């Protein structure tokens, strides 16, 4: 299975020490060059942890694989969608609402950071999602109360 990842979801998962779950759940994890640049510039949170995790996982895109985009997609989201099609990936890890909407328009199967935590709990890889969600929030990642309630209910917590 191939998972293409965008920066926002990777940052969220790094904030709760959950990057290792990606390979356990999905096998091969890759990012386009734009995502790697986004994570490693401007003092983004968890940059050092992500830099190590992404070593050997950066794949250049082939512009022959188009994606429909709106005027608001950032370069990382755009390249991630192209890479998804290029590699015939199984899922795109993305949290940004606009990016998720564009991914759906492009017929891309998506999962977010919270969906990854739910999948990890269901697979028996973690005992609880609640402490990980709180770690994300402590790191400054916004999670709406309604979404948090829905995820916790889905996890049985």
N, C-alpha and C positions, 0 to 999 in steps of 0.2 A: 504494500500500500504506500502511496506517496502523498504526503501532506506538504502543501506550499503555505508558508506563513507570512503574515504581515506584521509590521513592527508593533502596533498597539497591543495586540494579543500576546505577543512574545514578551513585551515589557510587563504586562499584567501577570503572566505565568512566572516570570523571573522574580517578581515582587513577592510571590508566595512560595518560592522554592519548588516550582512544579515543572520546570523545563524537562526534567528526566522522564516525565510521564508521556511526553510527546512521542518519543521513539518506542516506548513500551506499548502505547496504544496504536500508533500508526505506522511504525516501521521507519521508512525513510522520510526525513524532514529536510526541506530545502527552502531557500529564500532567493529572490532575485537581488542583483547588485544594489538596486535603489533602497531596498529594505535594509540591507547591511549598512549602507551609508547613513540612512536615517537613524539607525540605532547607535552608530559610532561617532556621531557628530553632535555638537551642542550640549554635551554633558547630560544626555538622557539618563534617567534612572536605570540602574542595573546594567549599564553599558559594559562594564568589565565582565560580568557574568555572561552576558549575551555574546560578547566577542569570543569567549572561549567555547561556548556552546555551538556557535555558528561556524567554527573552524572546519573547513572542508564541506560546508553545506551551501555555499554560494554558487548559483548557477546563472550564467549569462542568458539573457532572453534572446530569442530569435524574432525580430519584428514581423516575420512572415505570418505569425499567429496573432490576428487582430482581436481586440476586445472593444465592445461598445462602452464608452465612458461619458460621464457628464463633465461639466466644467469644474467640478469640485473635488474629483479624485486626486489624491496626491500621487507623486511618482511611484512610491512603494506599492500602493494599492493597484495602480495601473499595471506595473510590471508583474505583480503577483498574479493578476488575472491572466496576463499573457502567458506567464510561465505555467500556470495551471493547465491551460489548453495545450501548450507546447509539450509538456510532459505527460499529458493525459492523466493528470493527477486525480486522486480520489476525493480530496477535500482541500478547501482553502480555510486556513485559520485566520479569522478577521473579526474585530470587535466594532469598528467604526460603523455607525448606523447607515450613513450614506454609502459607504463602501460595500456593505452587506446588500443594500438595495441594488447597486450596480452589478454585484456578483450574481444575484438572482436573475437579473435581466439577461446576463451572459450565460445562464444555465449552469452555474457553478454551484456545486454542493459545498455548503459552508458549515463551519463550527466555530464557536467563540471560545474565549478563555473559560467562561463559566460552564459551557457545554463540555469542555475538555475535563474539567473537574468532576462533573457529573458522570461522565463516561469512566473516569478513573475510579470513582467510588463503586460504580456498578461492576467494574472489572475486578474489584477487590484490591486495587493498587493503593488506595488511601482509605482510612477509616471514616473520615469526615471531610465535608467541604467547608463548613462554617469557619474553622480557623484560617483556612486559606483565603476565603473571601475577606475576612477581617484584615489579614496581612496585606491584601491588595488595597483595601481602603486606607489602611495606615500608611501606605506608600503614596497616597494621593490619587489613586485611581477611583474615578467616580462610578458608583454602581447605584442605580436608583433603588429606593426602598421597595418598590413594587417588584422589580426584577430580583432583588435579593430574596424577598419572600417567596417568589415563585420557584427559585432555584432550591431554596431550603426545603420547601414543601415537596418538590420533586425528589430530593435526596432523602426524604423521611426524617429530616432533622428539625 
